[in-house]
């Protein structure tokens, strides 16, 4: 049986991950929380309600979720996946796989640890590598996907564990809610299907498309396409 850990950061993605881990009684061998004491983001009530429909509460802090569920957590007072204190701690760990939620791009020192890092990337690779891929996928294909892969030194090129496609959202809260939802649902599949036990990972094709942070106008168009579809169905 693989030993699996998760590295949390103070964001909605981590809130969705840890909430669904708790609700689904998934066994996690180690929880690390990188927390620089930043002020928790405030959300519109509509965004909070959409998140609750997906099974998590973005208005709750990671700290409160930890305390309410009496979780045993190793805490660090920074949010930096490449911090030497974190690296030294992970080097001594017996965890085979850590779920990565954020904190920067992994550099050589942490990638050289014996633990492997799992990323849930909001795009079907190699067609959608890079940043804000869910927006580009909504524009291009009217849907979105998530790829779970083992992180390596390049951008979104690691060995593929699992891929899943989702319908585009019916609301505007794509960054704060939909992104966290599709990633966390893919994470649940990874556990429920016991995909890490099988270790039947697939090499990626070398060629693919890399996207960069989407222009505000294109982002707005993608968001409008989600909202307008709902309005059209209701008329």
C-alpha positions in Angstrom: 0.0 0.0 0.0 1.4 3.4 -1.0 2.0 6.0 1.6 0.3 9.2 0.4 0.6 12.8 1.7 -0.8 16.2 0.8 0.8 19.6 0.9 -1.9 22.3 1.6 -1.7 26.0 0.9 -4.2 28.7 1.9 -6.4 28.7 -1.2 -9.7 27.3 -2.4 -8.1 24.4 -4.2 -6.7 23.1 -0.9 -10.1 23.7 0.8 -11.8 21.5 -1.8 -9.1 18.8 -1.6 -9.0 18.4 2.2 -12.8 18.7 2.6 -13.4 15.9 0.1 -10.7 13.8 1.6 -12.4 14.1 5.0 -15.9 13.6 3.7 -14.9 10.5 1.7 -12.8 9.1 4.6 -9.8 8.8 2.4 -6.6 7.7 4.3 -3.9 10.3 4.1 -0.6 9.4 5.8 0.8 12.9 6.1 -0.7 16.4 5.9 1.6 19.4 5.5 0.2 22.9 5.6 2.3 25.8 4.3 0.7 28.9 5.8 2.2 32.4 5.7 -0.7 33.8 7.7 -2.1 35.8 4.8 -5.5 37.2 5.2 -8.2 34.8 3.9 -9.9 36.0 0.8 -13.5 37.2 1.0 -16.0 35.7 -1.4 -19.4 36.7 -2.7 -22.3 34.7 -1.2 -23.2 33.3 -4.7 -19.7 31.9 -5.0 -19.9 30.3 -1.6 -23.2 28.8 -2.5 -21.9 27.3 -5.7 -18.9 25.8 -3.9 -21.3 24.2 -1.4 -23.2 22.6 -4.3 -19.9 20.9 -5.2 -19.3 19.8 -1.7 -16.9 22.3 -0.1 -17.1 25.7 1.6 -14.7 28.3 0.3 -15.6 30.7 3.1 -13.9 28.4 5.6 -10.1 28.8 6.2 -7.8 25.8 6.0 -6.9 26.4 9.6 -10.6 26.1 10.7 -11.0 22.9 8.7 -8.0 21.4 10.4 -9.2 22.4 13.8 -12.8 21.3 13.3 -11.6 17.8 12.2 -8.7 17.4 14.7 -6.3 16.8 11.9 -2.7 16.0 12.7 -0.7 18.5 10.5 2.9 19.6 10.1 2.9 23.3 9.6 5.4 25.7 8.0 5.2 29.5 8.2 5.7 30.1 4.5 4.1 29.3 1.1 7.1 28.1 -1.0 7.3 24.6 -2.3 11.1 25.1 -2.8 11.9 26.3 0.7 14.9 24.4 2.1 13.1 23.7 5.4 10.3 21.9 3.6 12.8 20.0 1.4 14.8 18.8 4.4 11.6 17.6 6.0 10.4 15.7 2.9 13.8 14.1 2.5 13.3 12.4 5.8 9.7 11.4 5.0 8.6 7.9 4.1 5.8 9.2 1.9 5.9 7.8 -1.6 3.5 10.4 -3.2 2.6 13.9 -2.1 -0.4 15.7 -3.6 0.7 19.1 -4.7 -1.8 22.0 -4.4 0.4 25.0 -5.0 3.3 27.1 -3.8 5.4 27.6 -6.9 7.0 25.6 -9.7 9.0 22.6 -8.4 12.8 23.0 -8.8 15.5 20.5 -8.9 16.2 20.1 -5.2 12.6 19.1 -4.3 12.2 17.0 -7.4 15.3 15.1 -6.4 13.6 13.9 -3.2 12.6 10.3 -3.2 8.9 11.3 -2.8 7.0 11.9 -6.0 4.6 14.8 -6.4 1.2 14.5 -8.0 -0.4 17.5 -9.7 -4.0 17.8 -10.9 -3.7 20.1 -13.9 -6.9 21.7 -15.3 -6.3 20.7 -18.9 -6.0 17.5 -20.9 -2.3 17.2 -21.7 -0.4 17.4 -24.0 -3.0 19.5 -25.8 -3.5 21.9 -22.9 -0.3 22.6 -20.9 0.4 25.8 -19.1 -1.7 28.4 -17.3 -5.5 28.9 -17.0 -6.1 26.1 -19.5 -9.7 25.6 -18.4 -10.6 28.9 -20.1 -9.0 28.0 -23.3 -10.7 24.6 -23.3 -14.1 26.2 -22.7 -13.5 28.5 -25.7 -12.2 25.7 -27.9 -14.2 22.7 -26.9 -17.1 23.9 -24.7 -15.8 21.7 -21.8 -12.7 21.2 -19.7 -10.5 18.4 -18.4 -8.1 17.5 -15.7 -4.9 15.5 -16.0 -3.3 13.9 -12.9 0.4 13.4 -13.5 3.8 12.9 -11.8 5.6 16.2 -11.8 8.9 16.5 -13.4 11.4 19.3 -14.3 9.4 20.6 -17.3 6.0 22.3 -17.4 3.1 19.8 -17.4 5.1 17.0 -19.1 5.1 14.3 -16.4 3.9 10.8 -16.7 0.1 10.7 -16.8 -1.8 8.8 -14.1 -5.4 9.7 -15.1 -7.4 12.1 -17.2 -11.1 13.2 -16.8 -13.4 15.6 -18.8 -16.1 17.8 -17.3 -18.9 19.9 -18.6 -18.2 23.6 -18.5 -19.8 25.4 -15.4 -23.2 27.0 -15.4 -21.9 30.0 -13.3 -19.2 32.7 -13.4 -17.1 31.5 -10.5 -14.6 29.6 -12.6 -11.3 30.5 -10.8 -12.6 30.2 -7.2 -15.1 27.3 -7.5 -15.1 25.4 -10.8 -11.3 25.0 -10.9 -11.2 23.6 -7.4 -14.2 21.4 -8.1 -12.8 19.6 -11.2 -9.4 19.1 -9.7 -10.8 17.7 -6.4 -13.2 15.4 -8.2 -10.3 14.0 -10.3 -8.4 13.5 -7.1 -11.3 11.4 -5.7 -11.2 9.2 -8.8 -7.5 8.6 -8.3 -8.2 7.3 -4.8 -11.4 5.4 -5.5 -9.9 3.7 -8.5 -6.7 2.9 -6.6 -4.7 4.2 -9.6 -1.5 4.8 -7.6 -1.4 1.1 -6.6 -1.5 0.1 -10.2 1.4 2.4 -11.2 0.4 2.1 -14.8 1.5 5.6 -15.7 1.7 6.7 -19.3 4.5 8.7 -20.9 3.4 11.9 -22.5 4.0 12.8 -26.2 6.8 15.3 -26.5 4.8 17.7 -28.6 1.8 19.6 -27.3 0.4 23.1 -26.8 1.4 25.5 -24.0 -0.9 28.3 -23.0 -0.2 31.4 -20.9 -2.4 33.4 -18.5 -5.4 34.2 -20.5 -6.1 37.8 -21.7 -8.9 39.4 -19.7 -11.1 39.8 -22.8 -10.8 36.1 -23.7 -11.5 35.2 -20.1 -14.6 37.4 -20.2 -15.8 35.7 -23.4 -15.3 32.3 -21.9 -17.2 33.2 -18.7 -20.0 34.8 -20.7 -20.4 31.5 -22.7 -21.0 29.7 -19.4 -23.6 32.2 -18.1 -25.3 32.8 -21.5 -26.0 29.0 -22.0 -27.9 28.9 -18.7 -29.9 32.0 -19.6 -30.7 30.6 -23.0 -32.0 27.4 -21.5 -34.2 29.3 -19.1 -35.9 31.4 -21.8 
